[in-house]
């Protein structure tokens, strides 16, 4: 065991230090967080090309540190993905679906999701920035909420894109949503209000179109025909993309240290293609 003294962002750590103490004391930009299931394996960022990984003595944030590691992100990712594959095959959880379909680049606009960043036609979109900044980057054709709305939103019907603020920060982007498919049979639409002729009325903030462009996630191209299993197989395992508790209609995962990914599929299994993909800030202030 390490017999010495370790200081992290000015905070001293020893064998009795608990994870919550570390998280509360170091720079919040590190994004130290528990894992997706419990807190036995916390992780975070250490610089631009390295990550922090810990193993605790318990599965909650009161656990003390068993191991503390700093690793090159790409090297660790390869090892971790390989380990996941071996473990899944050993228990029969890894299914052989075949080779994911390749989507050619070229359609416009282009959204790239990589290393916790969102690029729209090469320009960064940052969660937490004013909606007005996103409007400038996404461009013309957007319709936004009137000033009297308690939470601001904008939508681009021709692009199938929506952005929205939050209760505490109504003018800052909390969520980006991209629509790939529309399905009037989905249960969600049964809850819509109806006009005098019985026709359902879409919420005013909901875009009416579908995304016509190219979306790349960790180097993997996605379009309206891409199935969820193809995405899960192709992107970094550390996103933890997974089906919901009951079925696979609403998969979810992590997008960087301070945001999550939410999807809605056209079916309830992992062969469903994307209806919606949303990236949402998990800030407690939103």
C-alpha positions in Angstrom: 0.0 0.0 0.0 1.1 3.6 -0.6 2.7 4.8 2.6 3.1 8.4 1.6 1.2 11.6 1.1 -0.9 12.3 -2.0 -2.3 15.8 -2.8 -4.9 16.3 -5.4 -5.8 19.9 -6.3 -4.5 21.0 -2.9 -6.5 18.4 -1.1 -4.6 15.8 0.9 -5.6 12.1 0.5 -4.7 9.0 2.5 -6.1 5.5 3.1 -9.0 6.8 5.2 -10.2 9.5 2.8 -13.7 8.9 1.4 -14.7 9.5 -2.2 -17.3 12.2 -1.3 -14.5 14.2 0.4 -12.4 14.1 -2.7 -15.2 15.0 -5.0 -16.2 18.0 -2.8 -12.7 19.3 -2.5 -11.1 19.0 -6.0 -11.7 21.1 -9.1 -15.3 20.5 -10.2 -14.1 20.5 -13.9 -12.7 17.1 -13.3 -16.2 15.8 -13.3 -15.6 13.1 -10.7 -18.6 10.9 -10.6 -19.9 7.5 -9.6 -20.4 4.8 -12.2 -23.7 4.1 -13.9 -24.8 1.4 -11.4 -23.1 2.3 -8.2 -20.1 4.1 -6.8 -17.5 1.3 -6.6 -15.6 2.5 -9.6 -15.7 6.4 -9.8 -14.0 8.2 -12.7 -13.3 11.7 -14.0 -11.0 13.7 -16.2 -7.3 14.5 -15.6 -6.2 16.9 -18.3 -7.3 16.8 -21.9 -5.9 13.4 -22.8 -6.0 11.5 -19.5 -8.6 10.2 -17.1 -8.8 9.3 -13.4 -10.1 5.9 -12.3 -10.7 4.8 -8.8 -11.8 1.6 -7.0 -13.5 2.1 -3.6 -13.9 -0.3 -0.7 -17.7 0.0 -0.9 -20.2 0.7 -3.6 -21.3 4.1 -2.3 -19.6 7.5 -2.1 -18.6 6.9 1.5 -16.2 4.3 0.4 -12.4 4.8 0.9 -10.0 4.4 -1.9 -8.7 0.9 -2.7 -7.0 2.0 -6.0 -6.3 5.4 -7.7 -5.2 5.4 -11.3 -4.4 8.0 -14.0 -4.4 6.6 -17.5 -4.1 7.8 -21.1 -7.7 7.8 -22.2 -7.2 6.1 -25.6 -5.0 3.3 -24.1 -7.4 2.7 -21.2 -10.4 2.8 -23.5 -9.0 0.0 -25.7 -8.2 -2.2 -22.7 -11.6 -1.5 -21.1 -13.5 -2.3 -24.3 -11.6 -5.5 -24.7 -12.4 -6.5 -21.1 -16.1 -5.7 -21.6 -16.2 -7.9 -24.7 -14.5 -10.9 -23.0 -16.7 -10.6 -19.9 -19.9 -10.4 -22.0 -19.0 -13.4 -24.1 -18.1 -15.4 -21.0 -21.6 -15.0 -19.6 -23.4 -15.2 -22.9 -24.5 -11.6 -22.8 -22.7 -10.6 -26.0 -24.8 -11.3 -29.1 -23.4 -11.7 -32.5 -25.4 -9.2 -34.7 -23.0 -8.9 -37.5 -21.3 -5.8 -38.8 -22.8 -2.4 -38.2 -24.0 -0.6 -41.3 -21.7 2.3 -42.5 -23.3 5.7 -43.2 -21.4 7.8 -45.8 -20.6 11.4 -44.9 -21.9 14.2 -47.1 -25.5 15.0 -45.9 -25.9 18.4 -44.4 -25.9 19.7 -41.8 -23.3 17.7 -39.9 -23.3 17.1 -36.1 -20.3 15.4 -34.5 -20.3 14.0 -31.0 -16.8 13.3 -29.7 -15.0 13.5 -26.4 -17.8 15.3 -24.6 -18.1 17.9 -27.3 -20.9 18.8 -29.8 -19.9 20.2 -33.1 -22.4 21.6 -35.6 -20.8 22.1 -39.0 -17.4 22.2 -37.3 -18.5 24.9 -34.7 -18.8 23.9 -31.0 -22.2 23.9 -29.2 -21.8 24.1 -25.5 -24.5 23.1 -23.0 -25.0 25.9 -20.6 -24.4 28.6 -23.2 -27.2 31.1 -24.0 -29.8 29.9 -26.5 -28.9 33.0 -28.6 -25.4 31.6 -29.2 -26.8 28.3 -30.4 -29.2 30.2 -32.7 -26.3 31.9 -34.4 -24.5 28.6 -35.0 -27.4 26.5 -36.1 -28.6 29.3 -38.3 -31.7 30.5 -40.0 -35.1 28.9 -40.0 -35.5 28.6 -36.2 -38.6 29.6 -34.2 -38.2 30.5 -30.6 -40.4 30.9 -27.6 -42.0 34.3 -26.8 -40.3 36.2 -24.0 -43.3 35.5 -21.6 -42.5 31.8 -21.6 -41.0 30.6 -18.3 -38.4 28.4 -20.0 -37.0 29.4 -23.3 -36.8 27.1 -26.4 -36.0 27.1 -30.0 -36.8 24.7 -32.8 -35.8 24.2 -36.4 -38.6 22.3 -38.2 -36.6 21.8 -41.4 -33.8 20.2 -39.3 -35.7 18.3 -36.7 -33.7 20.0 -34.0 -34.9 21.4 -30.7 -33.0 23.2 -27.8 -34.5 24.1 -24.5 -33.4 25.9 -21.2 -34.2 24.8 -17.7 -36.3 26.1 -14.7 -33.4 27.7 -12.9 -31.5 28.8 -16.1 -34.3 29.4 -18.6 -32.1 31.2 -21.2 -29.2 28.7 -21.2 -29.3 25.5 -23.2 -30.1 22.5 -21.0 -30.9 20.0 -23.8 -30.3 19.4 -27.5 -32.7 17.0 -29.2 -32.4 15.7 -32.7 -35.4 13.9 -34.3 -34.6 11.1 -36.8 -38.1 9.6 -37.3 -41.7 10.4 -36.6 -44.3 7.8 -35.6 -47.9 8.8 -34.9 -48.5 5.4 -33.4 -46.2 6.0 -30.4 -47.9 6.2 -27.1 -46.5 9.6 -26.4 -48.6 11.1 -29.1 -51.8 9.7 -27.6 -51.4 12.2 -24.8 -51.5 15.2 -27.1 -54.4 17.6 -27.0 -56.9 17.3 -29.9 -58.6 20.0 -32.0 -62.3 20.2 -32.7 -62.0 17.7 -35.5 -60.2 15.2 -33.3 -56.8 15.8 -34.9 -53.9 15.7 -32.4 -52.0 19.0 -31.8 -48.2 18.9 -31.5 -46.7 20.9 -28.6 -45.6 24.2 -30.0 -41.9 23.6 -29.0 -41.7 20.3 -30.9 -40.1 20.4 -34.3 -42.3 19.0 -37.1 -39.5 17.6 -39.3 -36.8 15.0 -39.1 -33.0 15.5 -39.3 -31.8 15.5 -42.9 -28.1 15.6 -42.2 -25.2 13.4 -41.0 -24.5 12.7 -37.3 -21.3 11.1 -36.2 -20.9 9.7 -32.7 -17.3 8.6 -31.7 -16.5 8.3 -35.4 -19.6 6.2 -36.2 -22.1 7.6 -38.7 -25.8 7.6 -37.8 -28.9 8.3 -39.8 -32.6 7.5 -39.6 -32.0 3.8 -40.5 -29.3 3.1 -37.9 -30.4 0.6 -35.2 -29.5 1.0 -31.5 -27.4 -2.2 -31.4 -25.2 -0.7 -34.1 -24.6 2.4 -32.1 -23.9 0.6 -28.8 -21.5 -1.7 -30.6 -19.6 1.1 -32.3 -19.2 3.9 -29.7 -17.0 4.0 -26.7 -18.2 1.6 -24.0 -17.6 4.2 -21.3 -20.8 5.9 -22.5 -22.6 3.0 -20.9 -25.3 2.9 -23.5 -28.0 0.5 -22.3 -31.6 -0.4 -22.6 -34.2 0.7 -20.0 -35.3 -1.4 -17.1 -38.4 -2.9 -18.8 -37.4 -2.8 -22.5 -35.2 -1.0 -25.0 -37.7 1.7 -26.1 -35.7 4.4 -24.2 -32.0 3.7 -24.0 -29.7 6.0 -22.1 -26.0 6.5 -21.2 -23.4 9.1 -20.3 -22.1 11.9 -22.5 -19.0 13.2 -20.7 -18.7 14.1 -17.0 -21.6 16.5 -16.9 -24.2 15.4 -19.5 -26.3 12.3 -20.4 -27.6 10.7 -23.6 -31.2 9.8 -23.9 -32.7 8.0 -26.9 -36.2 7.0 -28.1 -36.4 4.1 -30.5 -39.0 3.1 -33.1 -39.5 -0.3 -31.3 -39.1 -1.8 -27.8 -36.0 -3.9 -28.6 -32.4 -3.0 -29.6 -33.1 -3.5 -33.3 -35.2 -0.3 -33.2 -33.8 2.7 -35.2 -33.6 6.1 -33.6 -36.7 8.3 -33.2 -35.0 10.9 -31.0 -31.5 11.5 -29.6 -31.1 14.0 -26.8 -28.0 15.3 -24.9 -28.9 16.8 -21.6 -26.8 18.6 -19.0 -27.0 16.8 -15.6 -26.2 20.0 -13.7 -27.9 20.2 -10.4 -28.5 23.8 -11.0 -30.7 23.1 -14.1 
